[in-house]
Amino acid sequence: MKSLLITAVTTAISASVFAQDSTKTNPLTISGYTEVYYSYDFNKPVNNTGAGFLYSYNRNNEINLNIGFIKAAYNTESVRANLALAAGTYVNANYAAEQGVLKNIYEANAGIKLSKKSELWLDAGIFSSHIGFESAVGKDCPTLTRSLLAENSPYFETGAKLGYTSPDSKWFLSALLLNGWQRIQRVDGNTTPAFGTQVTYKPSEKVTLNYSTFAGNDKPDSVKQMRYFQNFYGIFRLSGKIGITAGFDYGMEQQAKGTSEMNHWYSPVIIVSIVPNEKNAIALRGEYYRDVNGVIVPSNTPNGFRTFGWSINYDRKLLENALWRIELRSLHGKDNYFIKQNNEVTNNSLFLTTSLCVGF
């Protein structure tokens, strides 16, 4: 999950490529990020892979790389571009539908400023998604693992976007033309464009409100089923030590081509963050995901996919660019969605995950 306003390397330390005069700013910077993890699922799945609806930190009982990338960014007053190449289990899971070297493109876009007097930009290429408050970069998220709604909505997208930021920086407005629902390449046989919008309002440093949408068909034209999706979230800093993030996803998709009947799904989440000092942080999460018709999470079970979850995690800032995290998470389903040892199934899952994040 993944807002356009959440950059992949928010706190990374960027390094200058060429030596410059101290009075000038080099428009080209290189940065990077690496996140290694270990996760233990108490169900002990026989294939050491997490549930099919979890795409991050999904390898069990092994030390692995969730995501690592190197990024080049070019920024001037009128032109900008980004290129980032990535690897890791997050990449393997989320880019499985892409081909060849496209699997390793985390970000590749270019933009031009359309107005000299205002922040109006036209960008095109591969971006982080405009949907949600969580991204692939763990250190930028309040919890170690991603929420169910983030895991099952786009992390990335490809297309063109027109974005505007108001002079006081309180408003951000964007309209997007996209290749599909988390796609670099279109689905074979699909000629239907997809569309997105985003409105973000920051009335103060303590409040962020966001509304994002998606509309499009992510199947071949022969079985066209329009999908309409809405994402809402608010980030509230109640004090210097306590913050609340609340999100809600609601989507619907045609049951069949040409029909007005819709399948629906939704997911709420709330996260309470406690930061007693600059080196320590705690986060508590409660969440629910309901997709009885299996639009996003096909379960082939009597009640469809209905899962409640909670988690608690602790963060320790080791250095300015290094973060250690540990999280205990539990998921409890209406039906048996989780695989145990010996290929048995169960309706609950408990797992412990720890990670080390380093930005440079």
Buried (B, 14 or more C-beta within 10 A) or exposed (E): BBBBBBBBBEBBEBEEEEEEEEEEEBBBBBBBBBBBBBBEBEBEBEEBBBBEBBBBBBBBEEEBBBBBBBBBBBBEEEEBBBBBBBBBBBBBBBBEEBEEEBBBBBBBBBBEBBEEEEBBBEBBBBBBBBBBBBBBBBBBBBBBBBBBBBBBBBBBBBBBBBBBBEEEEEBBBBBBBBBBBBBBBBBEEBEBBBEBBBEBBBEEEEEBBBBBBBBBBBBBEEEBBBBBBBBBBBBEBEEEEEBBBBBBBBBBBBEEEEEEEBBBBBBBBBBBBEBEEEEEBBBBBBBBBBBBBBBBBEBEBEEBBBBBBEBBBBBEBEEEBBBEBBBBBBBBBBBBBBBBEEEEEEBBBBBEBBBBBBBB
